[in-house]
Amino acid sequence: MNKQLKNMTKDLNKVIADNKDHSNANCKKRSMIEISQMWSAPLPPPNLFKQYEEVLPGLGDRITTMAEKNQKHRISMERLMLWGETSLNVLGLLLSFLIVVLGMLLGVYLIIKDKSIEGFLSILTPLGIMGGAFILQKRRERKQ
C-alpha cells in the first residue's frame, strides 16, 4: 500500500509540474486526490495499529480489549437467542402434546358416556389439527 501511495504522489507531482509549465493567468486548474482505507474486521490492520500506538500509547491495547469484549457480548447474545428459540420449540411441542392428550381423553370420556360419534370426533380432531400443522411446517421449511 505504501508503495502505491508513493507512486501516486510521484505521478501527482509530475502532473502539477507539467501544469505549471503550461499555465497562464486566465486558466486555473485544481487537482484533488482522495485516498481512503477501509476494513471490516473488528481490529485495524497492523500498520494502522502502529499509528494508533504512536498517537496515544496504550490505545492499541484498548482497541483490542474493546474488540474482545464485543466478541464475548455477541457470543453471549447468540447463545441467549439460541436458548430462547429452543425453549419456544420445546414449549410448543409440550403444549401440542397436551392438547392432543386432552382431546383424546375427552373422546374416551364421551365414548364411555355412550356418545361414540362425538367421542371419535374428539379423538380425531386434535390429531388432524396437529398432523396438519406438522405438514404445513415441513412445507414452509422446504420453501426456505
Sequence and secondary structure as in RCSB ss.txt:
>XXXX:A:sequence
MNKQLKNMTKDLNKVIADNKDHSNANCKKRSMIEISQMWSAPLPPPNLFKQYEEVLPGLGDRITTMAEKNQKHRI
SMERLMLWGETSLNVLGLLLSFLIVVLGMLLGVYLIIKDKSIEGFLSILTPLGIMGGAFILQKRRERKQ
>XXXX:A:secstr
 HHHHHHHHHHHHHHHHHHHHH  TT              SSS  HHHHHHHHHHSTTHHHHHHHHHHHHHHHHH
HHHHHHHHHHHHHHHHHHHHHHHHHHHHHHHHHHHHHTT HHHHHHHHHHHHHHHHHHHHHHHHHHHH 
